[in-house]
Amino acid sequence: MEVNYTQEQKLFVAKKRVKKIKGFYSHLTVYCIVIPTLIFINLKFDPSFHWFWFSLCGWGIGLFSHWFAVFGLNLLGLGENWEEKKIKELMNNN
């Protein structure tokens, strides 16, 4: 079943999607700045105990969750209507 959207609806959806993508890349940028800073601080002032791993792994899980929420299965080719698309592709190949 195909849904026809107006230009305004398409624009709204596109802007919402861009905002989510931008939010993810902002999150990634902050992660890439803060984690090395924490590693430096840890190794400079308390090299005997590597506590930075807790931040790296915990925040990394959060970052992965954010990535999955933004890109999810679409990036893997398993997004909306993937079954229908795959059936059409296979039918066209035969």
One Martini backbone bead per residue (centre of mass of N, CA, C, O) as a GRO file, in nm:
protein
   94
    1MET     BB    1   0.095   0.038   0.024
    2GLU     BB    2   0.048   0.367  -0.086
    3VAL     BB    3   0.151   0.690   0.020
    4ASN     BB    4   0.041   1.024  -0.016
    5TYR     BB    5   0.229   1.311   0.007
    6THR     BB    6   0.283   1.613   0.081
    7GLN     BB    7   0.515   1.853   0.075
    8GLU     BB    8   0.485   1.934   0.373
    9GLN     BB    9   0.517   1.649   0.490
   10LYS     BB   10   0.794   1.589   0.367
   11LEU     BB   11   0.939   1.828   0.500
   12PHE     BB   12   0.883   1.752   0.793
   13VAL     BB   13   1.020   1.473   0.787
   14ALA     BB   14   1.298   1.570   0.689
   15LYS     BB   15   1.359   1.763   0.925
   16LYS     BB   16   1.338   1.550   1.148
   17ARG     BB   17   1.565   1.368   1.041
   18VAL     BB   18   1.793   1.579   1.044
   19LYS     BB   19   1.778   1.633   1.348
   20LYS     BB   20   1.859   1.346   1.434
   21ILE     BB   21   2.130   1.332   1.288
   22LYS     BB   22   2.254   1.582   1.420
   23GLY     BB   23   2.236   1.473   1.711
   24PHE     BB   24   2.425   1.236   1.671
   25TYR     BB   25   2.680   1.396   1.575
   26SER     BB   26   2.702   1.558   1.834
   27HIS     BB   27   2.741   1.318   2.021
   28LEU     BB   28   2.996   1.209   1.880
   29THR     BB   29   3.173   1.459   1.917
   30VAL     BB   30   3.172   1.468   2.225
   31TYR     BB   31   3.287   1.187   2.266
   32CYS     BB   32   3.560   1.246   2.100
   33ILE     BB   33   3.649   1.461   2.323
   34VAL     BB   34   3.601   1.344   2.615
   35ILE     BB   35   3.737   1.066   2.628
   36PRO     BB   36   4.034   1.154   2.580
   37THR     BB   37   4.035   1.340   2.825
   38LEU     BB   38   3.984   1.120   3.038
   39ILE     BB   39   4.228   0.952   2.971
   40PHE     BB   40   4.439   1.162   3.033
   41ILE     BB   41   4.362   1.216   3.326
   42ASN     BB   42   4.395   0.931   3.429
   43LEU     BB   43   4.698   0.881   3.334
   44LYS     BB   44   4.819   1.132   3.483
   45PHE     BB   45   4.685   1.094   3.798
   46ASP     BB   46   4.586   0.755   3.773
   47PRO     BB   47   4.753   0.490   3.637
   48SER     BB   48   4.664   0.237   3.822
   49PHE     BB   49   4.355   0.324   3.743
   50HIS     BB   50   4.119   0.246   3.481
   51TRP     BB   51   3.826   0.436   3.476
   52PHE     BB   52   3.759   0.514   3.174
   53TRP     BB   53   3.604   0.252   3.088
   54PHE     BB   54   3.328   0.328   3.203
   55SER     BB   55   3.275   0.565   3.013
   56LEU     BB   56   3.332   0.436   2.742
   57CYS     BB   57   3.118   0.206   2.763
   58GLY     BB   58   2.864   0.352   2.858
   59TRP     BB   59   2.859   0.571   2.637
   60GLY     BB   60   2.882   0.373   2.400
   61ILE     BB   61   2.604   0.248   2.442
   62GLY     BB   62   2.448   0.512   2.408
   63LEU     BB   63   2.554   0.573   2.123
   64PHE     BB   64   2.448   0.317   1.990
   65SER     BB   65   2.151   0.372   2.057
   66HIS     BB   66   2.135   0.632   1.897
   67TRP     BB   67   2.212   0.514   1.625
   68PHE     BB   68   1.979   0.306   1.613
   69ALA     BB   69   1.748   0.521   1.631
   70VAL     BB   70   1.832   0.667   1.363
   71PHE     BB   71   1.918   0.417   1.162
   72GLY     BB   72   1.918   0.124   1.206
   73LEU     BB   73   1.786  -0.103   0.980
   74ASN     BB   74   1.822   0.072   0.728
   75LEU     BB   75   2.136   0.039   0.703
   76LEU     BB   76   2.089  -0.289   0.666
   77GLY     BB   77   1.809  -0.323   0.488
   78LEU     BB   78   1.559  -0.348   0.737
   79GLY     BB   79   1.333  -0.167   0.702
   80GLU     BB   80   1.082  -0.049   0.571
   81ASN     BB   81   0.949  -0.274   0.353
   82TRP     BB   82   1.169  -0.501   0.293
   83GLU     BB   83   1.001  -0.736   0.195
   84GLU     BB   84   0.873  -0.602  -0.052
   85LYS     BB   85   1.139  -0.521  -0.189
   86LYS     BB   86   1.254  -0.810  -0.210
   87ILE     BB   87   1.028  -0.935  -0.378
   88LYS     BB   88   1.053  -0.744  -0.620
   89GLU     BB   89   1.348  -0.806  -0.680
   90LEU     BB   90   1.311  -1.114  -0.727
   91MET     BB   91   1.098  -1.087  -0.953
   92ASN     BB   92   1.285  -0.921  -1.151
   93ASN     BB   93   1.514  -1.148  -1.175
   94ASN     BB   94   1.309  -1.378  -1.314
   0.00000   0.00000   0.00000
